[in-house]
Amino acid sequence: MAVVATAGAAIVALIVSACTPTADHGGSGSTSGSSFENDGCTHVAVATSSEKVNMLDALAAAFKDSAESKGLKTCATVRPVNVSSGNAAAYLTQGGDWPTKDRDLWPTLWSPASTVWTDRVAAASSASLVGEPASFARTPIVFGMPETMAKALGWPDKKLGIADLANLCKNPDGWGSVGKPIWGSFKISKTNPNTSTTGLSTILMQAYAASGKSSDLTPADVDAAADFSRVFEECVIHYGDTTGNVLSRLYEETQHGAKGSGYVSAVALEETSLINYNLGNPDSHTVQPGEKLTPPKDRLVAIYPSGGSLWSDDPITVLGADWVTDAQRAAGTAFAAFLQTPAAQKLLPAYGFRPLDEKADLGDLFTRQNGIDPAQPAISLPKPDVSTISAALDQWAQVRKPSSVMELIDISGSMDDSIGDGRSRLDGAIDGAQQNLQHFRGTDEVGVWAFTTEVQSSAGKNVLAVRDISPLGSDRESLSGSLNDLHYAHRAGTPLYDAVLTAYKAMSARAEPGRINAIVLLSDGQDTDSDTSLDSLVAQLGKDAKEGGDQSLVRVFAIAYGADADKTALKRIAEATGGQMFDASDPQRIDLVFASVINNF
């Protein structure tokens, strides 16, 4: 079995993220991956979100023997390339070349998770660029909850709505209000709506729930939902850039931690992602031949909100980009037509997607055993218009949980090494940090420390306090200038572990329950000069994470910068705090990785 603002301003403001490539298809925000084989056929790349890569691989193979393929003048080879829906929208709207050097991987076809994205690109750029999108698969947006927790709320007999989750969020007793005080506060994990279809759909579903409507949502309804949505956002632990990243962390907690209860109570996600999670594929990666999947110890069950769900309608369209050749356009059109055929539609349920025919047999995956109710959702919410979606994104920027962030930057001697474009590693790091200041609000707290040996400041030994953590306010320009000053800073050894411990203690002392408290750690090398050992540091971080209470945790998001960075150590440091390690092996893409990290707050 296979496993599975204005419209223009809103698009231009999308954050472009990049993550580590997975398998041979590229990461959640990446367009990287191996190129096509030299098979003499027309090469057709499909830019698509990660959850559809497995399915499109199978559909591309089936296409080879289809009447649609045989009707072409020349043979065609189709392959998916993993690019998140929001990032693809940003690339297309901003114009210019597709951000990868391999032209074979520049997309002929685009298959975002929802026509929300094609609508926005059409409004912000041109309708001809996105062609004529046509849905070929469907999956509803649900809330995944560990089964034990769902049963405590009355699942499966009791209908649960978004308002019920919001009430648990704002109740100071949290899980104690339903007789489970040992589970602590009610915690939700959501994805960033600027890059994720699930995140965008969730904030629209919140507005629907607040309005009491099941259709005709307007910008005025969104505005009226601000207080309701603010309550809902307050119990978000942090925002992931993709559902796969969120679920991977939950899976690790479930297998090796506290059955997930210490990490999250509910995850907003697509039904297909929940199925993949329960099969043991939390990031919906391309399953390799012989790979064995291990289901989680505590499966997720789907909560279909009683007020209704939006659907990801999974369109596909031939792009009107100038790099698409006539032969690619013909082949892309044929593949899109094939996806509408009964032969193609029959393949979808085996990959966790529902076909277009609502009465079609869904097969073995859509069962209670996999946490699914095939009869749900009882109410389907229509996609709002572009102006309403833009209003929801604007509102989210104001009501999302505020951040308190310390950027901790390695300025050791190796940061002088070139990255090949006339810049040093330090130049790239400074440029990345400066470019991403725009994504913080004035109410977010931001601090910057740098570390190397033979320096001293108010922050402590071997640490330079570039900016003590405080509300950013209108200080973007002055902070950008302070980051520039790092070009001239003293650079020597790498006291990585000592610097992390110093920053962690400082952040923990001021962490607030109402904020996402985080350290963004960037290092390009291995620790050479700390008194603290890695094991001692990880033990300290893990102890604090378990004993410090779940309302004011400080999470470390580590960036392994360049090929020499100690990825193993940085991964251990991040995961000890419930954070994540990001791979920036290509230092020239550090600005994209910085953006991806910020998307995960």
C-alpha positions in Angstrom: 0.0 0.0 0.0 1.3 3.5 -0.8 1.8 6.0 1.9 0.9 8.7 1.8 -3.5 44.2 3.2 -4.4 44.2 -0.4 -4.1 41.1 -2.3 -0.9 42.4 -4.0 0.6 43.6 -0.7 -0.2 40.4 1.0 1.5 38.3 -1.6 4.6 40.4 -1.9 4.9 40.2 1.9 5.0 36.4 1.9 8.0 35.0 3.7 10.2 32.8 1.5 11.5 29.9 3.5 14.0 27.1 3.0 14.5 23.8 4.8 16.7 20.8 4.4 16.0 18.8 1.3 14.2 15.4 2.0 14.7 12.3 -0.1 15.1 13.4 -3.7 12.4 16.0 -3.9 13.6 19.0 -1.8 12.4 20.4 1.5 9.3 22.2 2.5 10.3 25.6 1.2 12.9 24.4 -1.2 12.9 23.9 -4.9 16.0 21.7 -4.7 16.3 18.1 -5.7 18.0 15.9 -8.3 17.3 16.6 -11.9 15.5 14.5 -14.5 17.3 11.6 -16.1 18.4 12.1 -19.7 15.6 10.0 -21.2 14.9 12.0 -24.4 11.4 13.0 -23.3 9.9 16.4 -22.6 10.5 17.1 -18.9 7.6 18.5 -16.9 8.2 19.6 -13.3 5.2 20.0 -11.0 5.7 22.4 -8.1 3.7 20.9 -5.3 3.3 20.8 -1.5 5.0 17.9 0.3 1.8 15.9 1.2 1.2 15.3 -2.6 4.7 14.3 -3.7 4.1 10.5 -3.1 0.8 10.6 -4.9 2.0 12.6 -7.9 4.9 10.3 -8.3 2.4 7.4 -8.7 0.2 9.5 -11.0 3.2 10.4 -13.1 4.1 6.8 -13.5 0.5 5.9 -14.5 0.4 8.8 -16.9 3.1 7.1 -19.0 0.6 4.4 -20.1 -2.4 6.7 -20.5 -4.2 7.7 -23.6 -3.4 11.3 -22.8 0.3 10.6 -22.8 0.2 8.5 -26.0 -1.6 11.3 -27.8 1.5 13.6 -27.4 3.9 14.1 -30.3 6.8 13.3 -28.1 7.1 11.3 -24.8 6.8 13.2 -21.6 8.3 12.6 -18.1 6.5 14.2 -15.2 8.0 14.6 -11.7 6.9 16.5 -8.6 9.2 19.0 -6.9 8.4 19.9 -3.3 7.7 23.6 -2.8 5.2 24.9 -0.1 2.1 26.6 -1.5 2.9 30.0 0.0 6.5 30.0 -1.1 5.5 29.1 -4.7 3.0 31.9 -4.7 5.7 34.3 -3.5 8.1 33.2 -6.2 5.6 33.5 -9.0 4.3 36.9 -7.8 7.7 38.4 -7.4 8.6 37.6 -11.0 12.0 36.8 -12.5 13.6 33.4 -12.6 12.5 30.4 -10.5 15.0 30.1 -7.6 17.0 27.1 -8.6 19.9 26.8 -11.1 18.6 23.6 -12.7 16.1 24.8 -15.4 14.7 21.3 -15.7 13.2 21.8 -12.2 11.5 25.1 -13.2 7.8 24.2 -13.0 5.5 23.7 -16.0 2.7 22.8 -13.6 1.8 24.1 -10.2 -0.3 22.2 -7.7 -0.7 24.1 -4.5 -2.9 22.7 -1.7 -5.7 25.2 -2.5 -7.0 27.5 -5.1 -6.7 30.2 -2.4 -3.1 30.5 -3.7 -3.8 30.6 -7.4 -6.5 33.2 -6.7 -4.1 35.4 -4.8 -1.4 35.2 -7.5 -3.9 36.0 -10.2 -5.0 39.1 -8.2 -1.5 40.2 -7.3 0.2 39.4 -10.6 -1.8 38.2 -13.6 -4.5 35.7 -14.2 -2.6 34.4 -17.3 0.4 33.4 -15.1 -1.7 30.8 -13.2 -3.7 29.6 -16.2 -6.9 27.7 -15.5 -6.6 25.8 -12.2 -8.7 22.7 -11.9 -9.1 20.7 -8.7 -8.3 17.0 -9.0 -8.2 15.9 -5.3 -9.7 17.0 -1.9 -8.9 16.9 1.8 -10.6 18.7 4.6 -8.9 20.8 7.3 -9.3 19.2 10.8 -7.8 19.3 14.2 -5.7 16.3 15.1 -5.8 15.3 18.8 -4.1 12.5 20.6 -6.8 9.9 21.0 -6.6 9.9 24.9 -7.1 13.6 25.0 -9.9 13.6 22.5 -11.8 11.0 24.6 -11.4 13.3 27.6 -13.5 15.9 25.6 -16.2 13.4 24.7 -14.9 12.2 21.3 -16.3 10.4 19.3 -19.8 10.9 20.6 -19.7 14.6 21.4 -19.5 17.2 18.6 -16.7 19.6 19.2 -16.3 23.0 17.6 -13.6 25.6 17.4 -15.3 27.5 20.2 -14.9 24.5 22.5 -11.1 24.6 21.8 -11.1 28.4 22.4 -12.8 27.9 25.8 -10.1 25.4 26.8 -7.5 27.9 25.7 -8.8 30.8 27.8 -9.7 28.7 30.9 -6.8 29.2 33.4 -7.3 25.6 34.6 -6.7 24.3 31.1 -7.1 20.5 31.0 -8.0 20.7 34.7 -11.4 22.1 33.6 -12.3 18.7 32.2 -10.7 16.7 35.1 -7.2 16.2 33.7 -5.1 18.8 35.6 -1.9 16.7 35.2 -2.0 17.5 31.4 -1.5 21.2 32.2 -2.6 24.0 29.8 -4.4 23.4 26.5 -1.8 23.9 23.7 -2.4 24.2 20.0 0.1 24.0 17.2 -0.7 25.8 13.9 1.2 26.6 10.8 2.1 30.1 9.6 -0.7 31.3 7.2 1.8 33.2 5.0 3.3 29.9 3.8 0.9 27.2 4.8 -2.6 26.4 3.4 -3.6 24.8 6.7 -2.6 27.9 8.7 -4.5 30.1 6.3 -7.6 27.9 6.3 -7.5 27.7 10.1 -7.7 31.5 10.6 -10.6 31.6 8.2 -12.4 28.8 10.0 -11.9 30.8 13.3 -13.6 33.8 11.6 -16.5 31.5 10.4 -16.8 30.1 14.0 -16.9 33.6 15.5 -19.5 34.8 13.0 -21.8 31.8 13.3 -21.9 31.7 9.5 -21.4 28.7 7.2 -21.1 30.8 4.0 -20.7 34.3 2.7 -17.8 35.3 5.1 -16.9 39.0 4.6 -14.0 41.3 5.7 -16.4 42.8 8.2 -17.0 39.3 9.7 -13.2 38.9 10.0 -12.8 42.2 11.7 -15.6 41.3 14.2 -13.8 38.0 15.0 -10.6 39.7 16.2 -11.1 39.1 20.0 -12.2 35.5 19.4 -9.2 34.8 17.2 -6.8 36.5 19.7 -8.0 34.1 22.4 -7.4 31.2 20.1 -3.9 32.3 19.2 -2.9 32.8 22.8 -2.7 29.0 23.4 -0.5 28.4 20.3 2.9 27.0 21.4 4.6 28.2 18.2 3.8 28.5 14.5 5.4 25.9 12.2 6.2 26.8 8.6 4.8 23.4 7.4 2.6 20.8 9.0 5.3 18.2 8.4 7.7 20.1 10.7 5.0 20.3 13.4 4.1 16.6 13.1 7.7 15.5 13.1 8.2 17.1 16.4 5.0 15.7 17.8 6.0 12.2 16.6 9.4 12.4 18.3 7.7 13.5 21.5 5.2 10.6 21.2 7.9 8.0 20.6 10.5 9.2 23.0 8.9 11.8 25.3 5.6 12.3 27.1 3.2 10.8 24.5 3.0 14.3 23.0 0.9 15.7 25.9 3.9 17.8 27.1 4.2 19.3 23.6 0.8 19.9 22.1 -2.9 19.1 22.7 -4.3 19.8 19.2 -2.8 20.3 15.7 -4.5 22.1 12.9 -3.8 20.0 9.8 -5.2 18.4 6.6 -6.9 15.0 7.0 -4.4 13.5 4.6 -1.5 14.6 6.9 -3.3 13.0 9.9 -3.5 9.7 8.0 0.2 9.8 7.1 1.1 10.6 10.7 -0.8 7.6 11.9 0.9 5.4 9.4 4.3 6.6 10.7 5.1 9.2 8.1 4.7 12.5 10.0 6.4 14.7 7.4 4.7 13.0 4.4 8.1 12.3 2.9 8.8 10.1 -0.2 8.8 6.6 1.2 11.9 4.7 -0.1 11.8 1.1 -1.3 12.3 -1.2 1.8 11.7 1.7 4.2 9.7 0.5 7.3 7.3 3.0 8.9 6.6 2.9 12.6 3.2 4.1 13.7 3.1 6.5 16.7 2.5 5.1 20.1 -0.5 7.5 20.5 -2.3 8.1 17.3 -4.1 11.2 16.3 -7.9 11.3 15.7 -9.6 13.9 13.5 -11.8 16.5 15.1 -14.1 17.8 12.4 -15.3 21.2 13.8 -19.1 21.1 14.3 -19.3 24.6 12.6 -17.7 23.2 9.4 -14.4 22.7 7.7 -12.7 24.4 4.8 -11.3 22.0 2.2 -8.0 22.0 0.4 -9.2 21.5 -3.2 -5.7 20.7 -4.6 -5.8 22.2 -8.1 -3.3 21.8 -10.9 -2.6 24.3 -13.6 -0.2 24.9 -16.5 1.8 28.0 -15.7 1.9 30.9 -18.2 5.5 31.6 -17.3 7.9 32.5 -20.1 10.2 29.6 -19.3 7.5 27.0 -20.2 8.1 25.7 -23.8 5.3 24.7 -26.2 6.2 21.0 -25.8 6.1 21.4 -22.0 2.8 23.2 -22.2 1.3 20.4 -24.3 2.6 17.7 -22.0 1.4 19.6 -18.9 -2.0 20.0 -20.3 -2.2 16.3 -21.1 -1.1 15.4 -17.5 -3.7 17.8 -16.0 -6.4 16.2 -18.2 -5.2 12.7 -17.1 -5.7 13.6 -13.4 -9.5 14.0 -14.1 -9.9 10.5 -15.5 -11.4 7.6 -13.6 -8.0 5.7 -13.8 -6.2 8.6 -12.0 -9.0 9.3 -9.5 -9.0 5.7 -8.3 -5.4 6.1 -7.2 -6.1 9.0 -4.8 -7.5 7.3 -1.7 -4.5 5.0 -1.4 -2.5 8.2 -0.7 -4.9 9.7 1.8 -6.8 12.0 -0.6 -10.5 12.1 -1.4 -11.4 12.0 -5.1 -13.7 14.5 -6.7 -16.7 12.1 -6.7 -18.1 12.4 -3.2 -19.7 8.9 -3.5 -16.4 7.2 -4.5 -15.1 4.3 -2.5 -12.4 5.6 -0.1 -10.7 2.3 0.6 -8.9 1.1 3.7 -7.2 4.3 5.0 -10.3 6.3 5.7 -11.4 4.4 8.8 -11.8 4.9 12.5 -8.6 2.9 13.0 -6.8 5.7 11.3 -8.6 8.3 13.2 -10.9 9.2 10.3 -14.7 9.5 9.9 -15.4 9.3 6.2 -18.9 10.7 6.7 -17.4 14.0 8.0 -17.2 16.9 7.7 -20.9 17.4 8.0 -20.6 21.1 7.0 -18.3 22.3 4.2 -17.3 25.9 4.4 -16.9 27.7 1.1 -13.6 29.5 0.2 -14.0 33.3 0.8 -13.0 35.9 -1.8 -9.6 37.4 -2.0 -10.5 40.5 -0.1 -11.7 38.5 2.9 -8.6 36.3 2.8 -6.4 39.4 2.8 -8.3 40.8 5.7 -7.8 37.6 7.7 -4.0 37.6 7.0 -3.8 41.3 8.1 -5.7 40.5 11.3 -3.5 37.5 12.1 -0.4 39.7 11.9 -2.0 41.7 14.7 -3.5 39.0 16.9 -0.9 36.2 16.6 0.9 35.4 19.8 3.8 37.9 20.3 7.4 36.7 20.3 10.3 37.3 22.6 13.4 36.4 20.6 17.1 36.4 21.2 19.3 36.0 18.1 22.6 34.4 19.2 25.2 34.7 16.4 28.6 33.0 16.2 31.2 35.6 15.2 34.3 33.3 15.6 37.2 33.5 13.2 35.8 31.0 10.7 33.0 33.4 10.0 35.5 35.3 7.8 35.5 32.4 5.3 34.1 33.3 1.9 30.7 32.0 0.7 31.7 32.4 -2.9 29.8 35.5 -4.0 32.1 38.2 -2.7 30.7 37.9 0.9 32.0 36.2 4.0 29.9 33.9 6.1 29.5 36.8 8.6 28.3 39.1 5.7 25.7 36.5 4.8 24.6 36.0 8.4 24.2 39.8 8.9 22.3 40.2 5.7 20.0 37.4 6.6 19.3 38.8 10.1 18.7 42.3 8.7 16.4 41.2 5.9 14.2 39.4 8.3 13.7 42.2 10.8 10.7 43.2 8.7 8.8 40.1 9.9 8.8 41.2 13.6 6.1 43.5 14.9 6.9 46.5 17.0 5.4 44.7 20.0 7.7 41.7 19.5 10.7 41.7 21.8 14.0 41.2 20.0 17.6 41.0 21.2 20.9 40.2 19.5 23.9 38.7 21.2 27.2 37.6 19.5 29.7 35.2 20.9 33.4 34.4 20.5 36.3 34.2 22.9 38.3 37.1 24.4 35.3 39.5 24.7 33.3 40.7 27.6 30.0 42.7 28.0 27.1 43.1 30.3 25.8 39.8 29.0 28.8 38.0 30.4 32.1 36.4 29.4 32.7 35.7 25.7 29.3 37.3 24.8 28.7 40.7 23.2 25.3 42.3 23.8 24.5 44.0 20.5 21.0 44.7 21.6 19.4 43.7 24.9 16.1 42.1 24.5 13.3 44.6 24.5 10.3 45.6 22.3 11.4 46.3 18.8 9.2 49.4 18.4 10.6 51.6 15.8 14.2 50.4 16.2 14.5 48.3 13.0 16.9 50.8 11.4 19.1 51.2 14.4 19.2 47.5 15.0 20.2 47.0 11.4 23.0 49.4 12.0 24.1 47.5 15.1 24.2 44.3 13.2 26.4 46.0 10.7 28.9 46.8 13.5 29.5 43.0 13.8 31.6 43.3 10.6 34.3 45.0 12.7 34.0 42.9 15.9 36.8 40.9 17.4 36.7 37.3 16.2 38.5 34.3 17.8 37.3 31.0 19.3 33.9 29.3 19.5 32.5 29.0 23.0 29.2 27.6 21.6 28.0 25.7 24.7 28.8 28.4 27.2 27.1 31.0 25.1 24.0 29.0 24.7 23.8 28.4 28.4 24.3 32.1 29.2 21.6 33.1 26.7 19.2 30.4 27.9 19.5 31.4 31.5 18.9 35.1 30.6 15.9 34.3 28.5 14.4 31.9 31.1 14.7 34.5 33.8 12.5 36.9 31.8 10.2 34.5 29.9 6.6 35.3 29.9 3.6 32.9 29.5 1.9 35.2 27.0 4.8 35.1 24.5 6.6 32.7 22.3 10.0 32.7 24.0 12.9 31.6 21.7 16.6 31.7 21.0 17.7 31.7 17.4 21.2 30.2 17.5 23.5 30.5 14.4 26.9 28.7 14.4 29.2 27.8 11.6 31.5 25.4 13.5 32.2 23.2 16.4 32.6 24.2 20.0 36.3 24.8 20.8 36.4 26.9 23.9 33.6 26.1 26.4 33.8 25.1 30.0 30.4 23.5 29.7 30.3 20.1 27.9 27.5 19.2 25.4 26.1 16.5 27.7 25.9 18.9 30.6 24.3 21.6 28.5 21.7 19.2 27.1 20.9 17.9 30.6 20.4 21.4 31.9 18.2 22.4 29.0 16.1 19.3 29.2 15.7 19.6 33.0 14.5 23.2 32.7 12.1 22.3 29.9 10.5 19.6 32.1 10.4 21.5 35.3 10.0 25.1 34.1 6.2 24.8 33.3 4.7 24.7 29.9 3.6 28.3 29.8 7.0 30.0 29.5 9.3 27.5 27.8 12.3 28.9 26.0 12.9 27.0 22.8 16.1 27.0 20.8 15.9 27.1 17.0 19.4 26.3 15.8 20.8 27.1 12.4 23.7 24.9 11.2 25.5 27.4 9.0 27.8 25.9 6.4 29.3 22.5 6.0 31.5 22.7 9.1 28.8 23.3 11.6 28.2 20.6 14.3 24.8 19.5 13.2 24.5 16.7 15.7 25.3 19.0 18.6 23.0 21.7 17.3 20.2 19.2 16.8 20.6 17.9 20.4 20.5 21.5 21.8 17.4 22.4 19.9 15.4 19.3 20.6 16.3 19.4 24.3 14.2 22.5 24.5 11.4 21.5 22.1 12.9 23.5 19.3 14.3 22.5 15.9 17.5 22.5 14.0 17.7 24.1 10.5 20.3 23.1 7.9 22.0 26.0 6.1 24.7 24.0 4.3 24.6 26.6 1.5 25.6 29.8 3.4 24.3 31.9 0.4 20.8 30.9 1.3 21.0 32.0 5.0 18.4 34.7 4.5 15.9 32.1 3.4 16.7 29.9 6.4 16.4 32.8 8.8 12.9 33.3 7.4 12.0 29.7 7.8 13.1 29.8 11.4 10.9 32.9 12.0 8.0 31.1 10.4 8.3 28.4 13.1 7.8 30.8 16.1 
